[in-house]
């Protein structure tokens, strides 16, 4: 299949805003590829439609910068870099600049190699493998080779794939429905079967191959695999502790009906500390242990202490365990966790790992078991999974605690406090602090214990439910403090990804300083509805002053009301502060930058926050 044919499908998909039409176009494309080409081309095509050449869980990435891609365009076409940069700036899209350059090329390829879908895919995967001296130049040469043989349309999408900005408006849901429509009956059950397979593989290529060749039975056979991480089950924000307890209390009829076992804690919820750390899944197969983040990144090399902890304190050779990695200051006299931003340095550093592990040691708090000895436990109830988890944790892992007032998972008795020097151990692993509760009073007391220990809040879970990856299914709630909203000015924004790639999002937020300038305090990653994203884009596009890659600098004119979890000291932003998990409350159409909140108010809220925390811990 010629790559230009796929590029034409891209164009048709991008040209319509109707979700159903996008799904129909892709379903037709997938069927045509499967019926008229080699079988192996379908998974390649499905992956390319999502703008990827690797599965989400694979550590590899193309690794070519926008500057490198721009150089490749110039090399392939002979068009001066300055002209390419001009087109790039005017259009806000390096892919469009590539199309213009190919159309205006000053050097023609005399003996072009056919540009097939397979060639583009395999070349981009090979580009990702280049390492060491001269690797960047080799990458640019390979990209230039593709562009040299490309039509303007094909060049546009090659470059967009390289830079990770397809702008098709195609998300996971559209691909899911297109596969269901092409190879199943497009019922809700069919779409659910495809979604389940995607959740368990995080690889649309695998799912496409299975559903095309085996239909729904092939999807039903998909299950957990070691070293293929899955997305975590997510929690909704609770309105209140009482509401969460009422909604999630264990239902004896449900568990007896669906699992034919006696419920140990009738009418109870499980409450856990909500740690401010890195959510991780630990996979073990014999001597091989790997650690993955909630974003499916392999961080094994960055966390050798977590590997050591799992090896020392989990008495099993084959499992998938879910945990929170919490960092501590070894120089501190107390056991208060470090901020998430401090801990995140461990992910960002790939050199001097031993040094940073010593300066920011972590404790691994395990809280769920997803697979054991080759058996998937996803369909088991939470209570069943925890019973299995407790059987494989060492005595030290299940009995040590960071707070004398917290409780063991299956009792209401206090456990022994350990000294702070134990937190410096390279093999620190413990059962997440939790208890059973049937009343708001018990739940509230445990919540206060969590805050006093320096943690984010609590998780409240229904013990009768299975594990459902990648979804906020209502089986659990999170409770944590939320601070007063701030009105902040948008200074920069980035084009989104996937189906929202045509929209500007991810805004950088700033407050007013005493001298009349703006100082940034953070960046929003999520929180826009589709309508809000469209409204926001329409507001800020006329304000673009400069474009660098996928980021646009804006004239400061738009104000957002922003909610957040807390304010932290940070050197990342010029205000000296950073908002933790900022999210949109509303677009302030009635407010201009002169009315935005001041740095003084940010400082005041930070001081009040610190005072409140100290009072809570007393």
C-alpha positions as CSV (number, residue, x, y, z in Angstrom):
1,X,0.0,0.0,0.0
2,X,1.3,3.4,-1.0
3,X,1.8,5.8,1.9
4,X,0.1,8.5,-0.3
5,X,-3.1,6.5,-0.2
6,X,-3.1,6.5,3.6
7,X,-2.3,10.2,3.6
8,X,-5.5,10.7,1.5
9,X,-7.5,8.9,4.2
10,X,-5.8,11.2,6.8
11,X,-7.0,14.2,4.8
12,X,-10.6,13.0,4.6
13,X,-10.7,12.2,8.3
14,X,-9.2,15.6,9.2
15,X,-11.7,17.4,7.0
16,X,-14.7,16.3,9.0
17,X,-15.6,17.2,12.5
18,X,-18.3,14.6,12.8
19,X,-17.2,11.7,15.0
20,X,-19.4,9.2,13.2
21,X,-18.0,10.2,9.8
22,X,-14.4,9.8,11.1
23,X,-15.3,6.3,12.4
24,X,-16.9,5.3,9.1
25,X,-13.9,6.5,7.1
26,X,-11.5,4.6,9.3
27,X,-13.6,1.5,9.3
28,X,-13.6,1.5,5.5
29,X,-9.8,2.0,5.5
30,X,-9.2,-0.8,8.0
31,X,-11.4,-3.2,6.0
32,X,-9.7,-2.3,2.7
33,X,-6.2,-2.7,4.2
34,X,-7.1,-6.1,5.6
35,X,-8.8,-7.4,2.5
36,X,-6.4,-6.1,-0.1
37,X,-2.9,-6.1,1.4
38,X,-0.8,-8.4,3.5
39,X,-2.3,-9.2,6.8
40,X,0.5,-7.6,8.8
41,X,-0.3,-4.2,7.3
42,X,-3.5,-3.7,9.3
43,X,-1.9,-3.3,12.7
44,X,0.7,-1.0,11.2
45,X,-2.0,1.1,9.7
46,X,-4.1,1.3,12.9
47,X,-1.0,2.3,14.9
48,X,-0.1,5.0,12.3
49,X,-3.6,6.5,12.4
50,X,-3.0,7.2,16.0
51,X,0.3,8.9,15.1
52,X,2.5,6.2,16.6
53,X,5.0,3.6,15.6
54,X,5.2,2.0,19.0
55,X,2.7,0.7,21.5
56,X,2.0,3.1,24.4
57,X,3.8,0.7,26.8
58,X,7.0,0.5,24.8
59,X,9.8,2.6,26.0
60,X,11.0,3.6,22.6
61,X,10.1,6.8,20.8
62,X,11.0,8.4,17.5
63,X,13.2,10.9,19.3
64,X,13.5,13.5,16.5
65,X,13.1,17.2,17.6
66,X,11.1,19.7,15.6
67,X,14.4,21.4,14.8
68,X,15.8,18.1,13.5
69,X,12.7,17.5,11.4
70,X,13.0,21.0,10.0
71,X,16.6,20.3,9.0
72,X,15.5,17.1,7.3
73,X,12.9,19.0,5.3
74,X,15.5,21.5,4.1
75,X,18.0,18.7,3.2
76,X,15.4,16.7,1.3
77,X,14.0,19.6,-0.7
78,X,16.8,22.1,-1.0
79,X,14.6,24.9,0.4
80,X,16.4,27.3,2.7
81,X,15.8,26.8,6.5
82,X,14.7,30.4,6.8
83,X,11.8,29.8,4.4
84,X,10.8,26.6,6.1
85,X,10.7,28.5,9.4
86,X,8.6,31.2,7.9
87,X,6.0,28.7,6.7
88,X,6.2,27.0,10.0
89,X,5.5,30.2,11.9
90,X,2.7,31.3,9.6
91,X,0.9,28.0,9.6
92,X,1.7,26.8,13.1
93,X,2.4,23.4,11.7
94,X,5.7,22.0,10.6
95,X,3.8,19.4,8.5
96,X,2.3,22.1,6.4
97,X,5.8,23.6,6.0
98,X,7.0,20.3,4.7
99,X,4.2,20.1,2.2
100,X,5.1,23.6,0.9
101,X,8.7,22.7,0.7
102,X,8.2,19.5,-1.3
103,X,5.8,21.4,-3.6
104,X,8.5,24.1,-4.1
105,X,11.5,21.8,-4.0
106,X,14.6,22.9,-5.9
107,X,16.2,19.5,-6.1
108,X,14.4,16.6,-7.7
109,X,14.9,12.9,-6.9
110,X,15.9,11.1,-10.1
111,X,15.4,7.6,-8.8
112,X,12.8,7.7,-6.1
113,X,12.2,4.6,-4.0
114,X,8.5,3.7,-3.7
115,X,7.1,5.3,-0.5
116,X,5.0,2.5,1.0
117,X,3.2,2.4,4.4
118,X,5.6,-0.4,5.4
119,X,8.7,1.6,4.5
120,X,7.6,4.7,6.4
121,X,6.7,2.6,9.5
122,X,9.9,0.6,9.5
123,X,12.1,3.6,8.9
124,X,10.6,5.5,11.8
125,X,11.0,2.6,14.1
126,X,14.7,2.3,13.0
127,X,15.2,6.0,13.6
128,X,14.3,5.5,17.2
129,X,17.0,2.9,17.6
130,X,19.9,5.2,16.7
131,X,22.2,6.0,19.7
132,X,25.6,7.5,20.4
133,X,27.8,9.8,18.4
134,X,26.3,10.9,15.1
135,X,22.8,9.5,15.9
136,X,21.0,12.8,15.4
137,X,22.5,13.3,11.9
138,X,21.6,9.7,11.0
139,X,18.0,10.3,12.1
140,X,17.7,13.5,10.0
141,X,19.2,11.7,7.0
142,X,16.6,8.9,7.3
143,X,13.7,11.4,7.6
144,X,15.1,13.4,4.7
145,X,15.1,10.1,2.7
146,X,11.4,9.6,3.3
147,X,10.6,13.2,2.4
148,X,12.7,13.1,-0.8
149,X,10.4,10.4,-2.1
150,X,7.2,11.9,-0.8
151,X,4.4,13.9,-2.4
152,X,3.5,17.1,-0.6
153,X,0.6,15.4,1.1
154,X,2.7,12.4,2.2
155,X,5.4,14.7,3.5
156,X,2.9,16.6,5.6
157,X,1.9,13.5,7.5
158,X,5.4,12.0,7.7
159,X,6.5,15.1,9.5
160,X,3.4,15.2,11.7
161,X,4.0,11.6,12.7
162,X,7.6,12.4,13.5
163,X,6.7,15.5,15.7
164,X,3.7,13.8,17.3
165,X,1.0,16.1,16.0
166,X,-1.3,14.4,13.5
167,X,-4.2,16.9,13.9
168,X,-6.8,14.3,12.7
169,X,-9.1,14.6,15.7
170,X,-8.8,10.9,16.2
171,X,-8.7,9.5,19.7
172,X,-8.8,6.1,21.1
173,X,-12.6,6.0,21.2
174,X,-12.9,6.7,17.4
175,X,-10.3,3.9,16.6
176,X,-12.2,1.5,19.0
177,X,-15.5,2.2,17.3
178,X,-14.0,1.9,13.8
179,X,-12.5,-1.5,14.6
180,X,-15.8,-2.7,16.1
181,X,-17.7,-1.4,13.0
182,X,-15.2,-3.0,10.5
183,X,-14.9,-6.4,12.1
184,X,-17.8,-6.9,14.5
185,X,-21.4,-5.6,14.6
186,X,-20.8,-2.2,16.2
187,X,-23.1,-3.0,19.1
188,X,-22.3,-1.6,22.5
189,X,-21.1,-5.1,23.5
190,X,-18.7,-5.1,20.5
191,X,-17.3,-1.7,21.3
192,X,-16.9,-2.8,25.0
193,X,-15.0,-5.9,23.9
194,X,-12.6,-3.9,21.8
195,X,-12.2,-1.4,24.6
196,X,-11.5,-4.1,27.1
197,X,-8.8,-5.5,24.8
198,X,-7.2,-2.1,24.4
199,X,-7.2,-1.5,28.1
200,X,-5.4,-4.9,28.7
201,X,-2.9,-4.5,25.9
202,X,-2.4,-0.7,25.5
203,X,-1.7,-1.6,21.9
204,X,-4.3,-1.0,19.1
205,X,-2.1,-3.0,16.7
206,X,-2.5,-6.2,18.7
207,X,-6.2,-5.6,19.1
208,X,-6.7,-4.9,15.4
209,X,-5.0,-8.1,14.4
210,X,-7.0,-10.2,16.8
211,X,-10.4,-8.8,16.0
212,X,-9.8,-9.0,12.3
213,X,-8.6,-12.6,12.4
214,X,-10.6,-14.1,15.3
215,X,-13.5,-11.8,15.9
216,X,-14.9,-11.3,19.4
217,X,-13.6,-14.6,20.7
218,X,-10.1,-13.4,20.0
219,X,-10.7,-10.3,22.0
220,X,-12.3,-12.3,24.9
221,X,-9.0,-14.3,25.2
222,X,-7.0,-11.1,25.8
223,X,-5.7,-10.9,29.3
224,X,-2.9,-9.5,31.5
225,X,0.6,-10.2,30.4
226,X,3.8,-9.7,32.4
227,X,5.9,-6.7,31.2
228,X,2.9,-5.3,29.3
229,X,1.6,-2.6,31.6
230,X,-2.0,-1.5,31.8
231,X,-3.6,1.8,32.7
232,X,-4.7,2.2,36.3
233,X,-8.2,2.1,37.5
234,X,-9.1,5.7,38.4
235,X,-11.1,7.3,41.1
236,X,-13.8,10.0,41.1
237,X,-13.6,13.0,43.4
238,X,-16.1,12.4,46.2
239,X,-18.6,15.1,47.2
240,X,-18.0,14.3,50.9
241,X,-16.8,11.4,53.1
242,X,-20.4,10.6,54.1
243,X,-21.5,10.4,50.4
244,X,-18.5,8.1,49.5
245,X,-19.2,5.8,52.5
246,X,-22.9,5.6,51.6
247,X,-22.3,4.9,47.9
248,X,-19.5,2.4,48.2
249,X,-20.4,0.3,51.3
250,X,-20.1,-3.4,50.5
251,X,-23.3,-5.1,49.4
252,X,-23.5,-8.6,50.7
253,X,-26.1,-9.6,48.1
254,X,-23.8,-8.5,45.3
255,X,-20.8,-10.5,46.5
256,X,-22.8,-13.6,47.4
257,X,-24.6,-13.5,44.1
258,X,-21.5,-12.9,41.9
259,X,-18.7,-14.6,43.8
260,X,-20.4,-17.2,46.0
261,X,-18.3,-16.4,49.0
262,X,-19.0,-14.9,52.4
263,X,-18.4,-11.2,52.7
264,X,-16.0,-10.5,55.6
265,X,-16.9,-6.8,56.0
266,X,-20.6,-6.4,55.3
267,X,-21.7,-2.8,54.9
268,X,-18.1,-1.6,55.0
269,X,-15.8,0.4,52.8
270,X,-12.0,0.1,52.6
271,X,-10.2,3.4,53.3
272,X,-6.5,3.9,52.3
273,X,-4.1,6.7,52.6
274,X,-3.8,8.6,49.4
275,X,-0.1,9.1,49.0
276,X,1.5,12.0,47.0
277,X,3.9,9.9,45.0
278,X,4.4,8.0,41.8
279,X,1.7,5.4,41.0
280,X,3.5,2.3,39.8
281,X,2.9,-1.3,38.7
282,X,5.6,-3.8,39.6
283,X,5.9,-6.8,37.3
284,X,8.0,-9.8,38.2
285,X,8.8,-13.0,36.3
286,X,11.4,-15.0,38.1
287,X,14.5,-12.9,38.5
288,X,13.3,-10.1,36.1
289,X,11.5,-7.2,37.9
290,X,10.2,-4.2,36.0
291,X,8.6,-1.0,37.3
292,X,6.1,1.1,35.2
293,X,4.4,4.4,35.9
294,X,0.7,5.2,35.4
295,X,1.7,6.6,32.0
296,X,3.1,3.2,31.2
297,X,6.8,4.4,31.2
298,X,9.4,1.8,32.2
299,X,11.3,3.4,35.1
300,X,13.1,0.3,36.3
301,X,16.5,1.8,35.9
302,X,15.6,4.9,37.8
303,X,14.3,2.9,40.8
304,X,16.7,0.1,41.7
305,X,15.6,0.5,45.3
306,X,12.1,-0.4,44.4
307,X,13.3,-3.5,42.6
308,X,15.3,-4.4,45.7
309,X,12.3,-3.9,47.9
310,X,10.1,-6.1,45.8
311,X,12.7,-8.8,45.7
312,X,13.2,-8.7,49.5
313,X,9.7,-8.4,50.7
314,X,7.3,-10.0,48.2
315,X,7.3,-13.8,48.6
316,X,6.4,-14.7,45.0
317,X,8.2,-15.1,41.7
318,X,5.4,-14.1,39.3
319,X,3.1,-11.2,39.9
320,X,1.8,-7.8,39.0
321,X,1.4,-5.5,42.0
322,X,0.2,-1.9,42.2
323,X,1.9,0.5,44.5
324,X,2.7,4.2,45.3
325,X,6.3,5.3,45.4
326,X,6.7,8.0,48.1
327,X,9.8,10.0,48.6
328,X,11.3,11.1,51.9
329,X,14.1,13.5,52.9
330,X,16.8,11.4,54.6
331,X,18.1,14.5,56.4
332,X,14.7,15.3,58.0
333,X,14.0,14.5,61.6
334,X,10.4,13.5,60.8
335,X,8.8,11.3,58.3
336,X,6.9,13.9,56.2
337,X,7.0,13.0,52.5
338,X,8.7,15.2,50.0
339,X,6.6,16.9,47.4
340,X,5.7,15.2,44.1
341,X,7.8,17.7,42.2
342,X,10.9,16.7,44.3
343,X,10.2,13.0,43.8
344,X,9.7,13.5,40.1
345,X,13.4,14.3,39.7
346,X,14.0,10.6,40.1
347,X,12.1,9.9,36.9
348,X,13.8,12.7,35.0
349,X,17.3,11.5,36.0
350,X,18.9,8.6,34.1
351,X,22.4,9.3,35.2
352,X,23.9,9.1,38.7
353,X,20.9,7.0,39.8
354,X,22.6,5.8,42.9
355,X,23.3,9.3,44.1
356,X,19.7,10.6,43.6
357,X,18.2,7.4,45.1
358,X,20.3,8.1,48.2
359,X,19.2,11.8,48.4
360,X,15.5,11.0,47.7
361,X,14.9,7.5,49.0
362,X,11.4,6.0,48.5
363,X,9.1,3.8,50.4
364,X,7.0,1.5,48.2
365,X,3.4,1.3,49.5
366,X,1.6,-1.7,47.9
367,X,-2.1,-1.6,47.7
368,X,-3.4,-4.0,45.0
369,X,-2.5,-7.4,43.4
370,X,-3.6,-7.8,39.7
371,X,-1.9,-11.1,38.9
372,X,-0.2,-14.0,40.7
373,X,1.6,-17.0,39.5
374,X,0.2,-16.8,36.0
375,X,-3.4,-16.1,37.1
376,X,-5.1,-12.8,36.3
377,X,-7.1,-11.4,39.3
378,X,-8.8,-8.5,37.6
379,X,-12.2,-10.1,37.9
380,X,-11.8,-10.9,41.6
381,X,-13.2,-8.5,44.1
382,X,-11.0,-6.1,45.8
383,X,-11.3,-8.0,49.1
384,X,-10.2,-11.2,47.4
385,X,-7.2,-9.5,45.8
386,X,-6.1,-8.0,49.1
387,X,-6.4,-11.4,50.9
388,X,-4.1,-12.8,48.2
389,X,-1.8,-9.8,48.5
390,X,-1.4,-10.2,52.2
391,X,-0.3,-13.8,51.8
392,X,2.8,-12.8,49.7
393,X,4.0,-9.9,51.8
394,X,6.7,-10.4,54.3
395,X,6.0,-9.8,58.0
396,X,8.0,-6.5,57.9
397,X,6.1,-5.3,54.8
398,X,2.7,-5.9,56.4
399,X,3.4,-4.7,60.0
400,X,5.7,-1.6,59.6
401,X,3.9,1.8,59.6
402,X,4.7,5.4,59.2
403,X,2.2,6.5,61.8
404,X,1.2,5.0,65.1
405,X,-2.4,6.1,64.6
406,X,-2.9,4.2,61.3
407,X,-4.3,0.7,61.0
408,X,-3.6,-2.6,59.5
409,X,-5.6,-3.7,56.4
410,X,-7.8,-6.2,58.2
411,X,-7.9,-5.0,61.8
412,X,-8.5,-1.9,63.8
413,X,-5.5,-2.3,66.0
414,X,-2.6,0.1,65.9
415,X,0.7,-1.0,64.6
416,X,4.2,-0.1,65.7
417,X,5.9,3.1,64.6
418,X,9.3,2.6,63.1
419,X,12.2,5.1,63.4
420,X,13.0,7.5,60.6
421,X,16.4,5.8,59.9
422,X,14.4,2.9,58.5
423,X,13.0,5.1,55.7
424,X,16.5,5.4,54.3
425,X,16.7,1.7,53.6
426,X,17.2,0.8,50.0
427,X,14.6,-2.0,50.5
428,X,11.7,-0.2,52.1
429,X,8.3,-1.8,51.1
430,X,5.1,-1.7,53.1
431,X,1.4,-2.4,52.8
432,X,-0.5,0.8,52.2
433,X,-2.1,2.1,55.4
434,X,-5.8,1.2,55.3
435,X,-8.8,0.2,57.5
436,X,-12.4,-0.8,57.2
437,X,-15.2,1.7,58.0
438,X,-18.9,1.6,58.2
439,X,-19.5,5.1,59.5
440,X,-18.5,8.6,58.6
441,X,-16.9,9.1,62.0
442,X,-14.4,6.2,61.4
443,X,-13.7,7.4,57.9
444,X,-13.2,11.0,59.0
445,X,-10.8,10.0,61.7
446,X,-8.7,8.0,59.2
447,X,-8.8,11.0,56.8
448,X,-7.4,13.2,59.5
449,X,-4.7,10.7,60.2
450,X,-3.7,10.8,56.6
451,X,-3.4,14.6,56.5
452,X,-1.5,14.7,59.8
453,X,1.0,12.2,58.3
454,X,1.6,14.6,55.4
455,X,-0.3,12.6,52.7
456,X,-2.8,13.9,50.2
457,X,-6.0,12.5,51.6
458,X,-7.7,9.1,51.4
459,X,-9.1,6.6,48.9
460,X,-12.4,5.0,49.7
461,X,-13.1,1.8,47.9
462,X,-15.9,-0.7,47.4
463,X,-14.5,-4.1,48.4
464,X,-16.9,-6.1,46.3
465,X,-15.8,-4.8,42.9
466,X,-13.3,-6.0,40.3
467,X,-10.4,-4.1,38.8
468,X,-11.2,-2.2,35.6
469,X,-8.2,-0.6,34.0
470,X,-8.3,2.9,32.6
471,X,-11.7,3.9,33.8
472,X,-13.4,6.0,36.5
473,X,-16.0,3.4,37.0
474,X,-17.3,4.5,40.3
475,X,-15.8,1.7,42.4
476,X,-13.7,4.1,44.4
477,X,-13.5,7.8,45.4
478,X,-10.8,10.1,46.4
479,X,-11.0,12.7,49.2
480,X,-8.5,15.5,49.5
481,X,-8.5,19.2,50.3
482,X,-9.2,21.7,47.4
483,X,-8.0,25.2,47.8
484,X,-9.7,28.5,46.8
485,X,-9.8,29.1,43.0
486,X,-7.4,31.6,41.4
487,X,-8.0,33.9,38.4
488,X,-4.9,33.5,36.2
489,X,-3.7,34.9,32.9
490,X,-2.8,32.6,30.0
491,X,0.7,33.3,28.6
492,X,1.4,30.3,26.5
493,X,-0.5,27.3,25.1
494,X,0.2,24.0,23.3
495,X,-1.7,22.2,20.6
496,X,-3.4,19.1,22.1
497,X,-2.9,15.5,20.9
498,X,-5.1,12.8,19.4
499,X,-8.6,13.8,18.4
500,X,-8.1,17.2,19.9
501,X,-4.9,18.0,18.0
502,X,-6.6,20.9,16.1
503,X,-7.2,22.7,19.4
504,X,-4.9,24.8,21.6
505,X,-4.8,23.6,25.2
506,X,-2.4,23.0,28.0
507,X,-2.2,26.7,28.9
508,X,0.5,28.2,31.1
509,X,-0.9,30.3,33.9
510,X,0.4,33.5,35.4
511,X,-0.4,35.9,38.2
512,X,0.2,39.6,38.4
513,X,3.4,40.9,40.1
514,X,3.7,44.1,42.1
515,X,5.6,45.8,39.2
516,X,2.8,45.1,36.7
517,X,4.4,42.1,35.0
518,X,3.2,38.4,34.9
519,X,4.8,35.5,36.7
520,X,3.9,31.9,35.8
521,X,2.6,29.5,38.5
522,X,1.9,26.4,36.5
523,X,0.4,24.7,33.5
524,X,-2.9,22.9,33.0
525,X,-2.7,19.4,31.4
526,X,-6.4,18.5,31.5
527,X,-9.7,19.8,32.5
528,X,-11.3,21.2,29.3
529,X,-14.5,19.8,28.0
530,X,-14.7,19.6,24.2
531,X,-16.8,22.7,24.1
532,X,-14.5,24.6,26.4
533,X,-11.5,23.6,24.4
534,X,-13.1,24.9,21.2
535,X,-14.1,28.1,22.9
536,X,-10.6,28.6,24.4
537,X,-8.9,27.9,21.0
538,X,-11.1,30.5,19.3
539,X,-10.2,33.0,22.0
540,X,-6.5,32.6,22.0
541,X,-5.7,31.9,18.3
542,X,-5.9,35.6,17.4
543,X,-3.5,36.3,20.3
544,X,-0.6,34.1,19.0
545,X,2.6,36.1,18.9
546,X,5.1,33.3,18.2
547,X,5.1,29.6,17.5
548,X,7.9,27.2,18.5
549,X,7.1,23.7,17.5
550,X,3.7,22.9,19.1
551,X,3.8,25.7,21.6
552,X,2.4,29.2,21.0
553,X,3.3,32.3,22.9
554,X,0.2,34.5,23.4
555,X,-0.6,38.1,24.1
556,X,-1.8,38.0,27.7
557,X,-5.5,38.7,27.4
558,X,-7.4,35.6,28.5
559,X,-8.1,34.8,32.2
560,X,-9.1,31.4,33.5
561,X,-10.6,30.6,36.9
562,X,-8.5,27.6,38.1
563,X,-8.9,25.1,40.9
564,X,-6.0,23.1,42.3
565,X,-5.0,20.8,45.1
566,X,-2.3,22.8,46.7
567,X,0.5,25.4,46.2
568,X,4.1,24.3,46.3
569,X,7.4,26.1,46.3
570,X,9.0,25.6,42.9
571,X,12.0,26.8,40.9
572,X,10.3,25.7,37.7
573,X,8.2,28.9,37.3
574,X,9.4,32.5,37.8
575,X,6.8,33.1,40.5
576,X,8.7,30.7,42.8
577,X,5.4,28.7,43.2
578,X,3.6,25.9,41.4
579,X,0.0,24.8,41.5
580,X,-0.4,21.1,42.1
581,X,-2.9,19.6,39.6
582,X,-4.5,22.8,38.3
583,X,-7.8,22.3,36.5
584,X,-10.3,24.6,34.8
585,X,-13.3,26.0,36.7
586,X,-14.4,28.4,34.0
587,X,-13.2,30.7,31.3
588,X,-13.5,34.3,32.7
589,X,-15.1,36.2,29.8
590,X,-15.8,39.0,32.2
591,X,-12.2,39.5,33.5
592,X,-9.1,41.0,31.9
593,X,-5.5,40.5,33.0
594,X,-5.5,43.6,35.2
595,X,-8.1,41.9,37.4
596,X,-6.3,38.6,37.7
597,X,-5.0,37.4,41.1
598,X,-1.7,38.8,42.3
599,X,1.5,37.0,43.4
600,X,0.8,38.5,46.8
601,X,-2.4,36.5,47.0
602,X,-0.7,33.3,45.9
603,X,1.9,33.8,48.6
604,X,-0.9,34.5,51.1
605,X,-2.7,31.3,50.2
606,X,0.5,29.3,50.4
607,X,1.1,30.6,53.9
608,X,-2.4,29.9,55.0
609,X,-2.1,26.4,53.5
610,X,1.1,25.8,55.5
611,X,-0.6,27.1,58.7
612,X,-3.7,24.8,58.1
613,X,-1.4,21.8,57.7
614,X,0.5,22.5,60.9
615,X,-2.7,22.9,62.8
616,X,-4.1,19.7,61.4
617,X,-1.0,17.8,62.5
618,X,-1.2,19.1,66.1
